[in-house]
Amino acid sequence: MTVIVLVAAPEGLRGHLTRWMVEVNAGVFVGNPSKRIRDRIWELLATRIGDGQAILVEPATNEQGWATRTAGKDRCYPIDFDGLILSARNRR
């Protein structure tokens, strides 16, 4: 399963994601695309997110069973803390 969260995304990105995933709440998309489709979706999001934020949670072969990707201007960064993935933000 893949989850994508968009915050302050430009128009059109949410509509594009509904081709592949279900929008369960405003800006929250859930689906099960193949790795190839997921990578293409992420390329599109990372290049078009602008001042917004995008977070992708995808299956991974680690202890938690998932990994994250982030894009955008004021985004969270995944930090590996002894094998546990945590989320951090830069100080302003």
N, C-alpha and C positions, 0 to 999 in steps of 0.2 A: 504494500500500500504506500502511496505517496501523498503527502500533504504539502500544499503551497499556501502561504499567507502573504497577501499583498496589503501594504499600507500606503495611502496617498499615491496610488498608481495612476499613471496617465490613462486617459480614455482609450479604450480599445483592447488593453491587455486583459481585462477581466472577460470580455467577450471572446477573445481568442482562446483563453483557457477553458471556456465552457465547451469547446469542441472536443476536448479530451477528458475533462474532469467534471465533477458535480460541485456546484457552489453551495455548500451547506449553510453558510452564513456570509454576510457581506465581506468579501475579500478572502474567504477561507475555502480552498478547493481540495477535494479528496478524489482520488482515483487510483487506478492500477495500470498506468501506461508501461510499455516496454522500456528497457533501458535506453534504447535508441531514441524513442519519442521523448522520454524524460530529459535526455541530454539536449535535444533540439529545443524543447520548451524552455529549458534553463538558459540556453544561449540567447534566445529571444528576450526573455525577461531581463537578463543581466545587461543587455545592450540598450533596452528601452525603458528601464525603470526610472531613469532620471533622478529627481530629488526624492522619490518615494523609497520604499523598502520592500524587499522580497526575501522570503525565507522558504527554503525547500527542505522537507524532511523525507528521506528516502531509506529503503532497506540497505543494510550493510552487514558485513561479516565481522562484527566486533561484539563486545560483551553486551552492549545495550541493544544491539540488533538494528540500529538506525544511525544515520549520519545527517549532517545539515550542510546546506550551502546558503550563503547570504550575499545580497547585492544591494546597492543603494548608497545614498549619501550618509545618512545617520543610522548605520546598521549595527546589529549585534554581531559579534565575532565568536565563533565556536572555539573554546579553549579546552585542551586535553589536560585534565587534572587526574593523574594516576589512573588513566584508562576510562575515566568518567568524563563525558563531554558536557561542559557547562557553557553558558552564554554570558558574554561580557560586552560592555559598551565603553567607548572611549570617553574620557572626561572632557567636558567642554571648556 
